[in-house]
Amino acid sequence: MTTQITLPTRLTSEPIVDVTCEVRFEASKAGVANLLPGLLVGKLGDFEDVEKLVVSDFPEALLVHEAFKYQPHLRLKNGNLFVAVSNNSLAISSKPPYSGWGEFKAYVLKVFEVLRESKLAQKVTRLSLRYADVIPTESSSGLDLLDVDLRLAHVRDYESVQINLSRRIDDIFIITQVGTPAQAGDGRQGLVVDVDTICDAEDDFWGTLDHALNRLHSANKEVFFGLLKHETLEALGPEY
């Protein structure tokens, strides 16, 4: 991807409400969701809480279906960081306050290293990085914050909007969702911009993981900041 604008390193009015990095894999044995949490605790230290999720009670015959295959069974909490485990996926999420890409990526690499050492992943198939932002707005739809022109027939002003777009740039698949009204878990209201960047795993996944994470992060930033009008970006307090 080619960046046409100078991207900020951070925003003083941080709109991020959730960041999730997920890896999907083919398991080398059954019951990964039961085995991996203990290894994570042993390698990374005690977690504040381990939450058993509804999917963990589903019958095995149902869990192999695509709709449930990657749904987490357990979620481990470490401050504002969460690690979710299923039989075929491992995901790390950050809730506000977001510590920044450097610290978040470092934790992601630590968690994924536990999976690598366990040999429970016979083959990694996919890596994804998803950011959800809520931008405060005073207009009915909030679309005036973005570099977008939406018109159906002669109507441009709507009380609520849901837009879902997908495209591929090189080997990165990008899903962009824009919606309003939206409310974050901490009570913030406004326009939600959700960008999910996804790539297939390379043959040498573990050897190229750091580079792949940086590529997804760069693509995600380019898409997000490319959506914002100049005035919107300035209101968020960009630092370069």
Secondary structure, DSSP 8 states (H G I E B T S, - for coil): ----S---SEESS--EEEEEEEEEEEESSS-HHHHHHHHHHHHH---SEEEE-GGGGS-HHHHTSTTTTTS-SEEEEETTEEEEE-SSEEEEEE-SS---HHHHHHHHHHHHHHHHHHT-EEEEEEEEEEEEEEE---SSS-GGGBS----BTTB---S-EEEEEEEEETTEEEEEEEEEEEE-TTS-EEEEEEEEEEEE--TTHHHHHHHHHHHHHHHHHHHHHHHB-HHHHHHT-EE-
